[in-house]
Amino acid sequence: MSNPRDEGTGEDGSAPDSRRPAVIGLVVILALVVGAYFLVGALQRNSDLEDCLLSGRRNCGPIDTPAR
């Protein structure tokens, strides 16, 4: 007679492969890629501002103008 707990096991008695760790890993990698993208953008803007200031200019900050 078969035990109900043994129905999900393979021939060697091990549990079937789960995709949960792979999905969690993929989500972590995607979060790191998105975070790195925004970090690189912020560093690029900061670098452009520093380049402007180091060249001796004084009007390097972005100017916000109202939309018409």
N, CA and C atoms as an extended XYZ file, in Angstrom:
204
Properties=species:S:1:pos:R:3:atomname:S:1:resname:S:1:resid:I:1 pbc="F F F"
N         0.841       -1.174        0.000 N   MET     1
C         0.000        0.000        0.000 CA  MET     1
C         0.883        1.233        0.000 C   MET     1
N         0.459        2.228       -0.694 N   SER     2
C         1.260        3.440       -0.872 CA  SER     2
C         1.003        4.433        0.254 C   SER     2
N         2.035        5.074        0.705 N   ASN     3
C         1.932        6.117        1.721 CA  ASN     3
C         1.667        7.445        1.001 C   ASN     3
N         0.674        8.257        1.411 N   PRO     4
C         0.350        9.512        0.719 CA  PRO     4
C         1.522       10.491        0.709 C   PRO     4
N         2.395       10.412        1.690 N   ARG     5
C         3.525       11.338        1.728 CA  ARG     5
C         4.572       10.980        0.681 C   ARG     5
N         4.571        9.777        0.162 N   ASP     6
C         5.564        9.344       -0.800 CA  ASP     6
C         5.187        9.664       -2.247 C   ASP     6
N         3.997       10.199       -2.487 N   GLU     7
C         3.545       10.434       -3.846 CA  GLU     7
C         4.361       11.501       -4.568 C   GLU     7
N         4.890       12.503       -3.855 N   GLY     8
C         5.636       13.568       -4.495 CA  GLY     8
C         7.116       13.309       -4.581 C   GLY     8
N         7.571       12.163       -4.135 N   THR     9
C         9.003       11.881       -4.152 CA  THR     9
C         9.396       11.189       -5.439 C   THR     9
N        10.682       11.298       -5.797 N   GLY    10
C        11.195       10.654       -6.994 CA  GLY    10
C        11.497        9.191       -6.717 C   GLY    10
N        12.131        8.537       -7.681 N   GLU    11
C        12.451        7.118       -7.537 CA  GLU    11
C        13.456        6.851       -6.429 C   GLU    11
N        14.369        7.790       -6.212 N   ASP    12
C        15.385        7.579       -5.191 CA  ASP    12
C        14.965        8.097       -3.816 C   ASP    12
N        13.736        8.540       -3.672 N   GLY    13
C        13.224        8.999       -2.387 CA  GLY    13
C        13.452       10.479       -2.119 C   GLY    13
N        14.022       11.213       -3.076 N   SER    14
C        14.255       12.643       -2.868 CA  SER    14
C        13.019       13.431       -3.288 C   SER    14
N        12.915       14.633       -2.763 N   ALA    15
C        11.780       15.492       -3.097 CA  ALA    15
C        11.949       16.008       -4.521 C   ALA    15
N        10.850       16.319       -5.209 N   PRO    16
C        10.949       16.858       -6.565 CA  PRO    16
C        11.605       18.240       -6.546 C   PRO    16
N        12.226       18.592       -7.658 N   ASP    17
C        12.889       19.886       -7.752 CA  ASP    17
C        11.872       21.011       -7.636 C   ASP    17
N        12.253       22.037       -6.900 N   SER    18
C        11.402       23.206       -6.737 CA  SER    18
C        12.020       24.367       -7.489 C   SER    18
N        11.198       25.182       -8.086 N   ARG    19
C        11.685       26.345       -8.815 CA  ARG    19
C        11.710       27.587       -7.934 C   ARG    19
N        11.264       27.494       -6.702 N   ARG    20
C        11.206       28.654       -5.825 CA  ARG    20
C        12.574       29.299       -5.624 C   ARG    20
N        13.648       28.552       -5.336 N   PRO    21
C        14.965       29.206       -5.176 CA  PRO    21
C        15.434       29.905       -6.450 C   PRO    21
N        15.130       29.336       -7.597 N   ALA    22
C        15.525       29.960       -8.864 CA  ALA    22
C        14.769       31.265       -9.083 C   ALA    22
N        13.495       31.281       -8.764 N   VAL    23
C        12.693       32.494       -8.931 CA  VAL    23
C        13.161       33.567       -7.954 C   VAL    23
N        13.441       33.185       -6.722 N   ILE    24
C        13.937       34.150       -5.740 CA  ILE    24
C        15.282       34.710       -6.194 C   ILE    24
N        16.154       33.872       -6.703 N   GLY    25
C        17.439       34.331       -7.217 CA  GLY    25
C        17.279       35.291       -8.377 C   GLY    25
N        16.347       34.994       -9.276 N   LEU    26
C        16.091       35.871      -10.415 CA  LEU    26
C        15.580       37.232       -9.951 C   LEU    26
N        14.690       37.249       -8.968 N   VAL    27
C        14.165       38.510       -8.443 CA  VAL    27
C        15.288       39.325       -7.801 C   VAL    27
N        16.169       38.668       -7.054 N   VAL    28
C        17.287       39.372       -6.424 CA  VAL    28
C        18.208       39.963       -7.487 C   VAL    28
N        18.519       39.199       -8.520 N   ILE    29
C        19.385       39.696       -9.594 CA  ILE    29
C        18.734       40.870      -10.308 C   ILE    29
N        17.447       40.787      -10.593 N   LEU    30
C        16.752       41.901      -11.249 CA  LEU    30
C        16.757       43.151      -10.376 C   LEU    30
N        16.566       42.996       -9.062 N   ALA    31
C        16.604       44.144       -8.157 CA  ALA    31
C        17.996       44.777       -8.151 C   ALA    31
N        19.033       43.963       -8.175 N   LEU    32
C        20.396       44.499       -8.219 CA  LEU    32
C        20.665       45.240       -9.534 C   LEU    32
N        20.187       44.721      -10.644 N   VAL    33
C        20.390       45.373      -11.931 CA  VAL    33
C        19.660       46.710      -11.975 C   VAL    33
N        18.422       46.756      -11.509 N   VAL    34
C        17.657       48.010      -11.508 CA  VAL    34
C        18.315       49.024      -10.573 C   VAL    34
N        18.743       48.591       -9.397 N   GLY    35
C        19.430       49.488       -8.469 CA  GLY    35
C        20.726       50.018       -9.058 C   GLY    35
N        21.480       49.169       -9.736 N   ALA    36
C        22.729       49.596      -10.359 CA  ALA    36
C        22.465       50.603      -11.475 C   ALA    36
N        21.392       50.417      -12.215 N   TYR    37
C        21.047       51.351      -13.284 CA  TYR    37
C        20.797       52.747      -12.725 C   TYR    37
N        20.007       52.841      -11.649 N   PHE    38
C        19.725       54.151      -11.059 CA  PHE    38
C        20.971       54.735      -10.399 C   PHE    38
N        21.802       53.907       -9.809 N   LEU    39
C        23.037       54.384       -9.197 CA  LEU    39
C        23.984       54.948      -10.251 C   LEU    39
N        24.126       54.283      -11.379 N   VAL    40
C        24.990       54.777      -12.448 CA  VAL    40
C        24.463       56.104      -12.989 C   VAL    40
N        23.153       56.243      -13.121 N   GLY    41
C        22.566       57.509      -13.577 CA  GLY    41
C        22.852       58.648      -12.612 C   GLY    41
N        22.703       58.386      -11.308 N   ALA    42
C        22.981       59.417      -10.304 CA  ALA    42
C        24.454       59.791      -10.294 C   ALA    42
N        25.329       58.801      -10.420 N   LEU    43
C        26.761       59.090      -10.454 CA  LEU    43
C        27.137       59.880      -11.707 C   LEU    43
N        26.490       59.609      -12.818 N   GLN    44
C        26.759       60.345      -14.047 CA  GLN    44
C        26.348       61.806      -13.904 C   GLN    44
N        25.170       62.060      -13.319 N   ARG    45
C        24.735       63.445      -13.111 CA  ARG    45
C        25.685       64.178      -12.170 C   ARG    45
N        26.122       63.513      -11.112 N   ASN    46
C        27.051       64.114      -10.169 CA  ASN    46
C        28.392       64.405      -10.840 C   ASN    46
N        28.852       63.503      -11.687 N   SER    47
C        30.106       63.691      -12.400 CA  SER    47
C        30.021       64.889      -13.350 C   SER    47
N        28.906       65.027      -14.044 N   ASP    48
C        28.732       66.160      -14.948 CA  ASP    48
C        28.752       67.480      -14.179 C   ASP    48
N        28.109       67.520      -13.019 N   LEU    49
C        28.094       68.722      -12.196 CA  LEU    49
C        29.500       69.048      -11.688 C   LEU    49
N        30.230       68.040      -11.251 N   GLU    50
C        31.591       68.271      -10.765 CA  GLU    50
C        32.507       68.737      -11.895 C   GLU    50
N        32.348       68.169      -13.085 N   ASP    51
C        33.148       68.605      -14.230 CA  ASP    51
C        32.890       70.072      -14.531 C   ASP    51
N        31.645       70.481      -14.452 N   CYS    52
C        31.290       71.870      -14.699 CA  CYS    52
C        31.914       72.781      -13.638 C   CYS    52
N        31.789       72.403      -12.388 N   LEU    53
C        32.330       73.230      -11.307 CA  LEU    53
C        33.857       73.302      -11.365 C   LEU    53
N        34.516       72.185      -11.690 N   LEU    54
C        35.975       72.172      -11.740 CA  LEU    54
C        36.519       72.950      -12.940 C   LEU    54
N        35.694       73.203      -13.935 N   SER    55
C        36.141       74.003      -15.066 CA  SER    55
C        36.029       75.495      -14.772 C   SER    55
N        35.558       75.857      -13.589 N   GLY    56
C        35.519       77.252      -13.166 CA  GLY    56
C        34.195       77.956      -13.403 C   GLY    56
N        33.215       77.260      -13.898 N   ARG    57
C        31.914       77.894      -14.133 CA  ARG    57
C        31.133       77.996      -12.832 C   ARG    57
N        30.187       78.922      -12.803 N   ARG    58
C        29.395       79.119      -11.581 CA  ARG    58
C        27.917       78.777      -11.763 C   ARG    58
N        27.463       78.655      -12.979 N   ASN    59
C        26.037       78.387      -13.230 CA  ASN    59
C        25.838       76.947      -13.688 C   ASN    59
N        26.263       75.998      -12.866 N   CYS    60
C        26.243       74.591      -13.262 CA  CYS    60
C        24.965       73.860      -12.841 C   CYS    60
N        24.242       74.416      -11.891 N   GLY    61
C        23.050       73.736      -11.402 CA  GLY    61
C        21.936       73.773      -12.424 C   GLY    61
N        21.084       72.746      -12.440 N   PRO    62
C        19.947       72.760      -13.367 CA  PRO    62
C        18.939       73.844      -12.980 C   PRO    62
N        18.368       74.459      -13.971 N   ILE    63
C        17.381       75.522      -13.742 CA  ILE    63
C        16.010       74.951      -14.038 C   ILE    63
N        15.127       75.007      -13.052 N   ASP    64
C        13.755       74.533      -13.241 CA  ASP    64
C        12.914       75.666      -13.802 C   ASP    64
N        12.318       75.423      -14.939 N   THR    65
C        11.435       76.412      -15.541 CA  THR    65
C        10.030       75.853      -15.573 C   THR    65
N         9.041       76.719      -15.345 N   PRO    66
C         7.655       76.228      -15.373 CA  PRO    66
C         7.238       75.871      -16.804 C   PRO    66
N         6.480       74.799      -16.924 N   ALA    67
C         5.982       74.373      -18.235 CA  ALA    67
C         4.848       75.264      -18.671 C   ALA    67
N         4.795       75.580      -19.944 N   ARG    68
C         3.713       76.444      -20.449 CA  ARG    68
C         2.794       75.665      -21.334 C   ARG    68
